[in-house]
Amino acid sequence: MMTLPLVVGVDGSDSSLQAVDWAVDEAARHGLSLRLVHASLWERYEGALPSSGLDRPSERVLTEHIVASAAERAERRDPDVKVFTDVIPEDAVETLLREGNNASALVTGSRGRGGLPGLLLGSVGLAVAARAHCPVIVVRGDSAGLAGGHERILLGAGDPVTSGEAVRFAFREAETRGCVLDVVRAWRRPAHEVTGPPEPDGAPGRLYEERAAALLHALLHDAVADHPGVRVRGVTAEGPARRILVRRSAAADLVIVGARRRAGHFGLQLGRVSHTLLHHAYCPVAIVPQLV
């Protein structure tokens, strides 16, 4: 049972308020508290900026207003969810990564207040998703996916070394929501076989499909036994995993993928599938790290 809070990065943008709404509902489902965190370097730079002579609120006042407004929004959405707030005068990415060490998950919007036009995912959300050691949910997608009306969770089944935690996370989500869990394992034939002569018996790529099905069965075996009440539909599909999952995310409330985290490595650790989903999925995306 998860007891650590959900931590949400807030910056006053419409995207972060959308993340607050999603996180309130998620916290209520799991019986968690909610911690709203705003981090920026305003303290470092505020005193160095020349005064304009205008009577404007300080950056500290503005940031406190952002957090207070987000807390009021959360409490209106569900008064039973406990909400805590914090304003931290530090770099947003480093702050959220540190906060993630004491969180059940980190939740961010898909674009920040300072996002550039045409940027599909803000730099803070991308960096946190690529480095955090706890699950990160980037709240994005169309209205149906955000509202949770599909009653379906989508799990991208990757390699066993990167998918164990993601599988456990997905089953907990499906069990808590009482919804269907769709698990997809993509497979592809080697390029030289794709361009070669047709295979006999009208079964192109059968060997690769069977391998994908076997891996899917092995990956889900223990979790199915541990969560007998979860309705699971495992399928294999030929093609690039990132395209398959983006397309199927249009009928899901949350898409989940695993990510490898190497101990002692501090750079970005995000594969092509995760990167594509974070920019193009039709519903919120959960990146669940696996330490290796």
GUSE-842960 format. One line per field, with one value per residue: x, z, y of N, C-alpha, C in turn; residue number from 0; chain; residue in three letters. Coordinates in steps of 0.02 Angstrom, whole numbers. Layout:
N
nu (X, ...);
nw (Z, ...);
nv (Y, ...);
cau (X, ...);
caw (Z, ...);
cav (Y, ...);
cu (X, ...);
cw (Z, ...);
cv (Y, ...);
i (NUM, ...);
ch (A, ...);
aa (ALA, ...);
This chain:
292
nu (42, 31, 98, 168, 162, 81, 174, 163, 218, 198, 166, 83, 37, -85, -69, -6, -106, -200, -131, -137, -275, -286, -201, -264, -377, -311, -243, -353, -405, -306, -295, -203, -104, -78, 53, 96, 213, 310, 448, 580, 709, 690, 729, 866, 882, 797, 836, 938, 886, 848, 746, 586, 513, 379, 235, 234, 190, 306, 415, 414, 291, 207, 237, 195, 60, 28, 45, -46, -167, -171, -184, -309, -387, -368, -426, -558, -592, -585, -623, -586, -458, -300, -201, -43, 78, 222, 349, 495, 651, 738, 817, 699, 698, 798, 744, 619, 665, 733, 625, 555, 613, 545, 414, 264, 242, 288, 205, 178, 136, 114, 170, 262, 250, 337, 349, 401, 323, 255, 329, 319, 331, 372, 534, 563, 473, 516, 650, 633, 557, 652, 750, 710, 693, 576, 406, 348, 221, 164, 47, -56, -140, -300, -469, -549, -457, -400, -508, -531, -625, -619, -597, -486, -322, -162, -22, 142, 235, 395, 569, 612, 707, 683, 550, 486, 448, 359, 258, 206, 161, 63, -32, -74, -134, -239, -312, -351, -429, -524, -528, -500, -345, -241, -110, 27, 140, 258, 326, 452, 511, 680, 766, 821, 742, 619, 631, 659, 618, 446, 385, 357, 198, 114, 140, 214, 347, 311, 388, 447, 335, 287, 390, 375, 249, 278, 369, 284, 193, 277, 316, 199, 154, 174, 116, -17, -57, -45, -141, -283, -408, -397, -438, -357, -288, -185, -87, 1, 87, 134, 260, 333, 357, 334, 246, 136, 94, 65, -43, -137, -154, -254, -370, -360, -343, -227, -59, 74, 246, 404, 567, 741, 854, 1013, 1119, 1211, 1220, 1192, 1140, 1017, 901, 811, 715, 673, 539, 475, 505, 435, 302, 286, 279, 176, 67, -108, -161, -129, 42, 138, 298, 393, 524, 658, 782, 944);
nw (0, -47, 39, 38, -15, -163, -269, -343, -471, -483, -576, -609, -739, -865, -897, -784, -690, -741, -717, -578, -556, -609, -522, -398, -413, -430, -308, -223, -264, -220, -86, -42, 15, -49, -116, -160, -255, -288, -374, -403, -458, -401, -284, -296, -402, -388, -306, -382, -493, -578, -508, -570, -530, -524, -434, -409, -371, -282, -343, -255, -189, -296, -327, -209, -218, -332, -285, -178, -246, -324, -223, -169, -279, -285, -164, -184, -283, -223, -64, 30, 9, 76, 71, 47, 40, -38, -63, -148, -163, -276, -413, -528, -586, -513, -386, -396, -428, -310, -220, -266, -207, -92, -125, -186, -319, -449, -520, -665, -774, -954, -1017, -971, -886, -951, -1076, -1246, -1399, -1496, -1434, -1380, -1259, -1101, -1041, -907, -870, -958, -918, -786, -804, -867, -774, -642, -496, -456, -502, -637, -689, -830, -867, -998, -1159, -1241, -1206, -1173, -1131, -1021, -937, -897, -949, -1028, -958, -956, -948, -1020, -1051, -1103, -1146, -1114, -1116, -996, -901, -889, -861, -749, -631, -693, -734, -610, -562, -659, -639, -508, -532, -622, -541, -434, -501, -555, -688, -860, -907, -1034, -1115, -1215, -1324, -1436, -1593, -1715, -1874, -1927, -2034, -2153, -2174, -2195, -2320, -2397, -2485, -2485, -2341, -2317, -2305, -2278, -2162, -2114, -2015, -1905, -1807, -1736, -1685, -1602, -1509, -1452, -1392, -1298, -1215, -1167, -1094, -994, -931, -873, -791, -646, -595, -637, -560, -433, -437, -457, -484, -584, -747, -884, -1042, -1150, -1292, -1446, -1567, -1730, -1778, -1752, -1581, -1522, -1610, -1612, -1477, -1460, -1548, -1489, -1368, -1382, -1342, -1207, -1029, -963, -1006, -985, -964, -943, -884, -895, -762, -725, -591, -516, -632, -700, -808, -942, -956, -1056, -1165, -1343, -1359, -1240, -1250, -1367, -1329, -1224, -1295, -1387, -1348, -1322, -1198, -1019, -970, -892, -832, -775, -673, -676, -579, -624);
nv (-59, 106, 244, 362, 534, 603, 703, 859, 963, 1133, 1282, 1383, 1381, 1335, 1203, 1148, 1163, 1078, 961, 962, 940, 809, 741, 756, 674, 552, 540, 528, 406, 317, 344, 441, 581, 749, 843, 1000, 1080, 1220, 1275, 1386, 1500, 1624, 1693, 1707, 1794, 1903, 2013, 2063, 2122, 2275, 2403, 2451, 2555, 2543, 2494, 2341, 2171, 2068, 1936, 1831, 1847, 1823, 1689, 1625, 1652, 1577, 1445, 1443, 1464, 1348, 1254, 1287, 1256, 1118, 1078, 1115, 1027, 900, 889, 796, 752, 772, 916, 985, 1117, 1193, 1314, 1333, 1404, 1360, 1271, 1205, 1074, 1002, 1013, 944, 816, 784, 790, 683, 575, 552, 521, 445, 458, 573, 710, 803, 942, 950, 1057, 1201, 1363, 1447, 1392, 1368, 1418, 1287, 1191, 1028, 961, 1022, 1077, 1050, 946, 846, 825, 782, 665, 589, 566, 540, 435, 381, 340, 441, 546, 621, 736, 742, 750, 712, 768, 657, 559, 624, 636, 507, 420, 306, 191, 106, 45, 59, -37, -38, -172, -200, -249, -377, -332, -199, -182, -235, -158, -71, -158, -199, -75, -45, -148, -118, 6, -28, -116, -33, 61, -21, -63, -117, -192, -168, -248, -230, -304, -262, -318, -351, -400, -438, -321, -376, -487, -433, -376, -485, -641, -702, -790, -967, -1057, -953, -878, -755, -701, -779, -843, -737, -674, -774, -778, -652, -668, -767, -699, -600, -676, -728, -611, -565, -665, -684, -566, -576, -683, -626, -527, -570, -516, -422, -377, -432, -404, -467, -433, -458, -360, -316, -205, -38, -3, 122, 189, 104, 109, 245, 258, 169, 232, 322, 263, 247, 281, 300, 278, 167, 143, 61, 115, 112, 138, 176, 149, 280, 352, 508, 574, 604, 475, 401, 312, 288, 253, 297, 434, 471, 445, 537, 654, 637, 557, 518, 523, 538, 500, 377, 357, 230, 195, 76, 14, -35);
cau (0, 70, 82, 201, 116, 92, 204, 145, 253, 151, 198, 31, 16, -144, -47, 7, -171, -228, -96, -165, -340, -275, -169, -314, -416, -267, -232, -415, -411, -257, -294, -141, -104, -53, 101, 104, 280, 333, 519, 611, 767, 672, 766, 933, 884, 751, 871, 986, 851, 835, 676, 555, 477, 308, 215, 214, 205, 370, 411, 396, 219, 175, 243, 152, -8, 21, 36, -109, -222, -173, -210, -381, -417, -368, -474, -625, -605, -599, -606, -561, -387, -258, -157, 12, 111, 291, 382, 566, 691, 792, 803, 639, 713, 833, 698, 571, 701, 744, 560, 534, 641, 496, 349, 241, 251, 291, 157, 191, 100, 152, 206, 269, 230, 383, 358, 405, 272, 273, 364, 268, 339, 417, 600, 561, 440, 558, 708, 611, 538, 712, 801, 682, 696, 509, 363, 332, 163, 156, -24, -65, -188, -363, -516, -572, -404, -391, -566, -532, -687, -610, -593, -436, -252, -121, 47, 189, 277, 463, 613, 603, 752, 659, 477, 457, 413, 304, 204, 175, 127, 4, -82, -103, -179, -299, -350, -381, -480, -573, -534, -463, -274, -217, -38, 47, 210, 271, 379, 470, 559, 741, 758, 838, 687, 563, 642, 674, 561, 392, 395, 308, 140, 75, 149, 274, 365, 278, 436, 455, 272, 284, 437, 343, 195, 310, 395, 227, 166, 324, 317, 136, 133, 171, 70, -84, -72, -51, -199, -331, -467, -384, -452, -297, -290, -118, -85, 63, 72, 193, 274, 371, 319, 313, 188, 80, 69, 33, -109, -181, -166, -316, -425, -337, -342, -158, -14, 129, 305, 461, 628, 801, 893, 1076, 1144, 1269, 1218, 1152, 1114, 950, 894, 743, 717, 634, 468, 453, 511, 380, 239, 283, 265, 121, 13, -174, -182, -71, 94, 177, 364, 408, 594, 684, 853, 982);
caw (0, -51, 91, 22, -52, -233, -273, -406, -486, -505, -595, -628, -808, -873, -898, -716, -656, -766, -680, -510, -559, -618, -462, -345, -425, -418, -235, -192, -279, -182, -16, -30, 21, -108, -100, -216, -248, -338, -366, -452, -431, -392, -228, -318, -452, -375, -281, -431, -547, -564, -495, -623, -499, -521, -375, -430, -320, -290, -370, -200, -179, -353, -320, -155, -245, -377, -245, -141, -294, -342, -165, -167, -334, -265, -109, -213, -323, -176, 3, 73, -3, 114, 25, 77, -10, -24, -112, -138, -208, -306, -481, -528, -601, -457, -330, -405, -423, -238, -189, -287, -162, -39, -157, -221, -389, -468, -572, -696, -835, -1015, -1037, -916, -897, -998, -1134, -1311, -1447, -1535, -1393, -1361, -1189, -1069, -1024, -839, -872, -994, -877, -727, -827, -889, -721, -576, -473, -438, -561, -658, -733, -866, -882, -1064, -1197, -1258, -1150, -1153, -1093, -958, -894, -874, -969, -1066, -910, -985, -938, -1072, -1030, -1154, -1117, -1140, -1093, -924, -857, -881, -858, -688, -591, -733, -731, -544, -560, -701, -607, -452, -559, -649, -485, -397, -543, -576, -760, -900, -919, -1099, -1116, -1284, -1340, -1508, -1620, -1784, -1908, -1950, -2098, -2211, -2186, -2221, -2392, -2430, -2517, -2438, -2303, -2334, -2263, -2265, -2092, -2108, -1948, -1851, -1754, -1695, -1650, -1547, -1458, -1418, -1350, -1241, -1170, -1136, -1044, -938, -896, -837, -754, -574, -580, -646, -501, -375, -444, -495, -502, -639, -814, -924, -1112, -1179, -1364, -1481, -1627, -1771, -1795, -1702, -1519, -1508, -1650, -1589, -1413, -1470, -1578, -1441, -1312, -1395, -1309, -1139, -980, -941, -1039, -938, -991, -898, -904, -859, -725, -703, -529, -524, -696, -687, -870, -962, -970, -1084, -1231, -1397, -1347, -1188, -1277, -1414, -1292, -1187, -1341, -1434, -1324, -1316, -1128, -974, -979, -832, -842, -712, -677, -651, -565, -646);
cav (0, 167, 293, 425, 579, 621, 770, 891, 1025, 1184, 1345, 1430, 1372, 1294, 1133, 1124, 1158, 1015, 909, 962, 906, 737, 714, 752, 613, 495, 536, 504, 334, 278, 365, 476, 654, 784, 895, 1045, 1111, 1269, 1289, 1430, 1535, 1694, 1724, 1723, 1847, 1959, 2071, 2088, 2155, 2345, 2420, 2490, 2610, 2527, 2457, 2275, 2120, 2035, 1868, 1786, 1852, 1790, 1616, 1603, 1655, 1519, 1384, 1448, 1454, 1277, 1217, 1300, 1218, 1047, 1068, 1119, 967, 846, 913, 742, 742, 818, 953, 1023, 1159, 1215, 1358, 1319, 1447, 1320, 1248, 1164, 1004, 971, 1010, 890, 753, 772, 777, 617, 524, 541, 526, 385, 475, 643, 728, 868, 957, 936, 1118, 1248, 1432, 1479, 1349, 1400, 1396, 1229, 1141, 979, 945, 1069, 1050, 1023, 881, 798, 809, 744, 599, 553, 558, 524, 366, 360, 349, 510, 549, 684, 741, 769, 711, 742, 773, 591, 527, 659, 625, 438, 389, 244, 135, 61, 62, 30, -50, -60, -225, -197, -303, -391, -294, -129, -180, -265, -108, -45, -207, -194, -11, -50, -190, -80, 57, -60, -143, 23, 93, -70, -58, -165, -179, -192, -253, -238, -317, -252, -360, -334, -444, -403, -286, -418, -532, -394, -364, -548, -675, -719, -851, -1018, -1071, -893, -857, -713, -677, -816, -856, -676, -663, -823, -756, -595, -694, -801, -648, -568, -722, -732, -547, -554, -724, -673, -511, -602, -724, -582, -483, -610, -478, -375, -403, -421, -424, -463, -442, -441, -320, -305, -136, 0, 2, 191, 205, 63, 133, 310, 247, 137, 277, 359, 228, 231, 335, 307, 232, 155, 109, 59, 150, 90, 188, 148, 180, 323, 389, 567, 604, 585, 404, 396, 280, 318, 241, 345, 502, 481, 448, 600, 709, 626, 514, 549, 519, 544, 451, 361, 327, 195, 176, 11, 20, -93);
cu (44, 49, 116, 155, 130, 120, 190, 185, 203, 188, 146, 6, -48, -127, -36, -58, -208, -196, -122, -231, -331, -247, -217, -354, -374, -254, -294, -422, -367, -255, -231, -152, -71, -5, 114, 168, 291, 406, 542, 668, 753, 713, 835, 934, 843, 788, 919, 953, 839, 761, 649, 518, 403, 294, 188, 229, 272, 360, 392, 321, 182, 178, 199, 78, -21, 6, -30, -170, -229, -202, -285, -418, -422, -421, -546, -642, -621, -577, -576, -487, -347, -207, -106, 47, 182, 316, 456, 607, 751, 771, 746, 655, 746, 788, 650, 605, 714, 678, 535, 561, 594, 425, 329, 247, 257, 242, 173, 143, 144, 190, 207, 247, 273, 394, 358, 349, 297, 310, 312, 273, 389, 482, 601, 530, 483, 617, 690, 593, 599, 761, 773, 687, 629, 466, 349, 273, 161, 84, -33, -122, -252, -411, -540, -520, -395, -448, -570, -594, -680, -611, -544, -366, -212, -49, 88, 238, 345, 503, 604, 647, 729, 585, 446, 418, 353, 245, 168, 134, 61, -51, -114, -153, -244, -343, -385, -437, -536, -583, -493, -390, -256, -141, -17, 122, 219, 327, 391, 518, 622, 731, 771, 783, 626, 569, 655, 612, 508, 407, 342, 251, 101, 83, 212, 286, 337, 326, 443, 392, 266, 332, 408, 289, 223, 337, 339, 199, 212, 323, 256, 119, 124, 119, -3, -104, -83, -113, -253, -393, -459, -398, -394, -308, -221, -119, -15, 44, 137, 200, 315, 328, 293, 251, 126, 51, 37, -37, -158, -195, -229, -376, -407, -341, -272, -116, 49, 185, 360, 520, 686, 835, 956, 1102, 1207, 1270, 1169, 1126, 1043, 949, 822, 748, 670, 559, 440, 453, 453, 314, 232, 265, 200, 63, -52, -202, -121, -23, 132, 242, 385, 479, 608, 758, 889, 1056);
cw (0, 4, 79, -19, -126, -232, -342, -414, -515, -522, -618, -699, -810, -870, -827, -676, -678, -729, -608, -508, -564, -554, -404, -353, -410, -343, -200, -204, -234, -108, 4, -16, -42, -85, -163, -206, -306, -323, -422, -417, -418, -338, -250, -362, -434, -352, -331, -487, -530, -553, -550, -596, -495, -460, -396, -376, -335, -318, -315, -187, -235, -346, -264, -177, -291, -337, -207, -186, -314, -285, -158, -221, -315, -212, -134, -251, -279, -106, 48, 62, 35, 67, 66, 22, 12, -80, -98, -187, -238, -377, -481, -539, -540, -396, -337, -401, -349, -203, -207, -245, -104, -66, -186, -296, -396, -524, -599, -754, -895, -1039, -979, -936, -948, -1061, -1200, -1356, -1488, -1496, -1365, -1288, -1159, -1047, -953, -838, -904, -950, -817, -748, -845, -834, -655, -560, -444, -501, -574, -705, -764, -891, -948, -1098, -1210, -1198, -1126, -1110, -1025, -910, -868, -894, -1007, -1022, -935, -971, -992, -1047, -1090, -1124, -1151, -1117, -1018, -879, -847, -866, -793, -646, -628, -731, -664, -537, -599, -669, -547, -478, -584, -592, -447, -437, -563, -650, -795, -907, -986, -1099, -1187, -1289, -1415, -1530, -1693, -1811, -1926, -2020, -2158, -2225, -2214, -2296, -2431, -2460, -2465, -2404, -2323, -2285, -2244, -2194, -2086, -2036, -1891, -1793, -1707, -1655, -1591, -1491, -1417, -1370, -1289, -1191, -1133, -1081, -982, -897, -852, -787, -679, -556, -587, -585, -439, -377, -485, -517, -560, -705, -860, -995, -1142, -1253, -1390, -1545, -1665, -1788, -1741, -1639, -1507, -1547, -1628, -1524, -1419, -1498, -1527, -1380, -1321, -1361, -1237, -1094, -953, -979, -996, -974, -939, -927, -862, -825, -700, -642, -543, -589, -688, -750, -884, -982, -992, -1154, -1281, -1386, -1297, -1215, -1324, -1378, -1254, -1231, -1380, -1408, -1316, -1245, -1084, -981, -913, -853, -776, -715, -648, -641, -586, -632);
cv (62, 215, 360, 468, 579, 692, 798, 956, 1075, 1248, 1397, 1423, 1330, 1220, 1107, 1120, 1096, 956, 905, 925, 830, 706, 709, 688, 550, 486, 507, 429, 292, 296, 400, 550, 683, 839, 936, 1085, 1160, 1283, 1335, 1467, 1609, 1728, 1746, 1786, 1909, 2021, 2102, 2127, 2228, 2358, 2464, 2550, 2598, 2485, 2388, 2224, 2087, 1965, 1819, 1788, 1815, 1714, 1589, 1603, 1595, 1456, 1385, 1437, 1381, 1236, 1226, 1260, 1144, 1034, 1073, 1055, 907, 866, 859, 727, 794, 850, 992, 1061, 1177, 1259, 1354, 1361, 1411, 1300, 1197, 1090, 970, 964, 952, 822, 735, 754, 707, 561, 507, 549, 459, 395, 550, 655, 797, 879, 944, 997, 1166, 1318, 1466, 1440, 1388, 1375, 1337, 1176, 1092, 959, 993, 1036, 1021, 954, 828, 777, 767, 672, 556, 539, 533, 450, 343, 368, 423, 507, 618, 687, 778, 730, 747, 738, 705, 555, 558, 645, 553, 400, 324, 182, 81, 89, 26, 23, -73, -110, -224, -257, -315, -349, -223, -126, -206, -215, -79, -93, -202, -129, -16, -92, -155, -28, 26, -88, -88, 54, 44, -71, -113, -143, -210, -192, -271, -251, -311, -298, -339, -387, -405, -376, -332, -468, -496, -385, -428, -579, -693, -785, -902, -1022, -1009, -867, -816, -692, -718, -829, -796, -660, -711, -805, -698, -619, -730, -752, -614, -612, -724, -668, -538, -609, -710, -620, -534, -644, -681, -538, -519, -572, -431, -410, -384, -445, -413, -476, -428, -405, -308, -231, -101, 12, 72, 211, 167, 91, 202, 301, 218, 182, 318, 326, 210, 293, 349, 257, 228, 119, 111, 97, 126, 148, 154, 186, 220, 362, 447, 602, 582, 511, 391, 368, 313, 309, 291, 416, 517, 488, 514, 659, 700, 585, 554, 547, 530, 485, 440, 327, 296, 169, 107, 19, -43, -81);
i (0, 1, 2, 3, 4, 5, 6, 7, 8, 9, 10, 11, 12, 13, 14, 15, 16, 17, 18, 19, 20, 21, 22, 23, 24, 25, 26, 27, 28, 29, 30, 31, 32, 33, 34, 35, 36, 37, 38, 39, 40, 41, 42, 43, 44, 45, 46, 47, 48, 49, 50, 51, 52, 53, 54, 55, 56, 57, 58, 59, 60, 61, 62, 63, 64, 65, 66, 67, 68, 69, 70, 71, 72, 73, 74, 75, 76, 77, 78, 79, 80, 81, 82, 83, 84, 85, 86, 87, 88, 89, 90, 91, 92, 93, 94, 95, 96, 97, 98, 99, 100, 101, 102, 103, 104, 105, 106, 107, 108, 109, 110, 111, 112, 113, 114, 115, 116, 117, 118, 119, 120, 121, 122, 123, 124, 125, 126, 127, 128, 129, 130, 131, 132, 133, 134, 135, 136, 137, 138, 139, 140, 141, 142, 143, 144, 145, 146, 147, 148, 149, 150, 151, 152, 153, 154, 155, 156, 157, 158, 159, 160, 161, 162, 163, 164, 165, 166, 167, 168, 169, 170, 171, 172, 173, 174, 175, 176, 177, 178, 179, 180, 181, 182, 183, 184, 185, 186, 187, 188, 189, 190, 191, 192, 193, 194, 195, 196, 197, 198, 199, 200, 201, 202, 203, 204, 205, 206, 207, 208, 209, 210, 211, 212, 213, 214, 215, 216, 217, 218, 219, 220, 221, 222, 223, 224, 225, 226, 227, 228, 229, 230, 231, 232, 233, 234, 235, 236, 237, 238, 239, 240, 241, 242, 243, 244, 245, 246, 247, 248, 249, 250, 251, 252, 253, 254, 255, 256, 257, 258, 259, 260, 261, 262, 263, 264, 265, 266, 267, 268, 269, 270, 271, 272, 273, 274, 275, 276, 277, 278, 279, 280, 281, 282, 283, 284, 285, 286, 287, 288, 289, 290, 291);
ch (A, A, A, A, A, A, A, A, A, A, A, A, A, A, A, A, A, A, A, A, A, A, A, A, A, A, A, A, A, A, A, A, A, A, A, A, A, A, A, A, A, A, A, A, A, A, A, A, A, A, A, A, A, A, A, A, A, A, A, A, A, A, A, A, A, A, A, A, A, A, A, A, A, A, A, A, A, A, A, A, A, A, A, A, A, A, A, A, A, A, A, A, A, A, A, A, A, A, A, A, A, A, A, A, A, A, A, A, A, A, A, A, A, A, A, A, A, A, A, A, A, A, A, A, A, A, A, A, A, A, A, A, A, A, A, A, A, A, A, A, A, A, A, A, A, A, A, A, A, A, A, A, A, A, A, A, A, A, A, A, A, A, A, A, A, A, A, A, A, A, A, A, A, A, A, A, A, A, A, A, A, A, A, A, A, A, A, A, A, A, A, A, A, A, A, A, A, A, A, A, A, A, A, A, A, A, A, A, A, A, A, A, A, A, A, A, A, A, A, A, A, A, A, A, A, A, A, A, A, A, A, A, A, A, A, A, A, A, A, A, A, A, A, A, A, A, A, A, A, A, A, A, A, A, A, A, A, A, A, A, A, A, A, A, A, A, A, A, A, A, A, A, A, A, A, A, A, A, A, A, A, A, A, A, A, A, A, A, A, A, A, A);
aa (MET, MET, THR, LEU, PRO, LEU, VAL, VAL, GLY, VAL, ASP, GLY, SER, ASP, SER, SER, LEU, GLN, ALA, VAL, ASP, TRP, ALA, VAL, ASP, GLU, ALA, ALA, ARG, HIS, GLY, LEU, SER, LEU, ARG, LEU, VAL, HIS, ALA, SER, LEU, TRP, GLU, ARG, TYR, GLU, GLY, ALA, LEU, PRO, SER, SER, GLY, LEU, ASP, ARG, PRO, SER, GLU, ARG, VAL, LEU, THR, GLU, HIS, ILE, VAL, ALA, SER, ALA, ALA, GLU, ARG, ALA, GLU, ARG, ARG, ASP, PRO, ASP, VAL, LYS, VAL, PHE, THR, ASP, VAL, ILE, PRO, GLU, ASP, ALA, VAL, GLU, THR, LEU, LEU, ARG, GLU, GLY, ASN, ASN, ALA, SER, ALA, LEU, VAL, THR, GLY, SER, ARG, GLY, ARG, GLY, GLY, LEU, PRO, GLY, LEU, LEU, LEU, GLY, SER, VAL, GLY, LEU, ALA, VAL, ALA, ALA, ARG, ALA, HIS, CYS, PRO, VAL, ILE, VAL, VAL, ARG, GLY, ASP, SER, ALA, GLY, LEU, ALA, GLY, GLY, HIS, GLU, ARG, ILE, LEU, LEU, GLY, ALA, GLY, ASP, PRO, VAL, THR, SER, GLY, GLU, ALA, VAL, ARG, PHE, ALA, PHE, ARG, GLU, ALA, GLU, THR, ARG, GLY, CYS, VAL, LEU, ASP, VAL, VAL, ARG, ALA, TRP, ARG, ARG, PRO, ALA, HIS, GLU, VAL, THR, GLY, PRO, PRO, GLU, PRO, ASP, GLY, ALA, PRO, GLY, ARG, LEU, TYR, GLU, GLU, ARG, ALA, ALA, ALA, LEU, LEU, HIS, ALA, LEU, LEU, HIS, ASP, ALA, VAL, ALA, ASP, HIS, PRO, GLY, VAL, ARG, VAL, ARG, GLY, VAL, THR, ALA, GLU, GLY, PRO, ALA, ARG, ARG, ILE, LEU, VAL, ARG, ARG, SER, ALA, ALA, ALA, ASP, LEU, VAL, ILE, VAL, GLY, ALA, ARG, ARG, ARG, ALA, GLY, HIS, PHE, GLY, LEU, GLN, LEU, GLY, ARG, VAL, SER, HIS, THR, LEU, LEU, HIS, HIS, ALA, TYR, CYS, PRO, VAL, ALA, ILE, VAL, PRO, GLN, LEU, VAL);
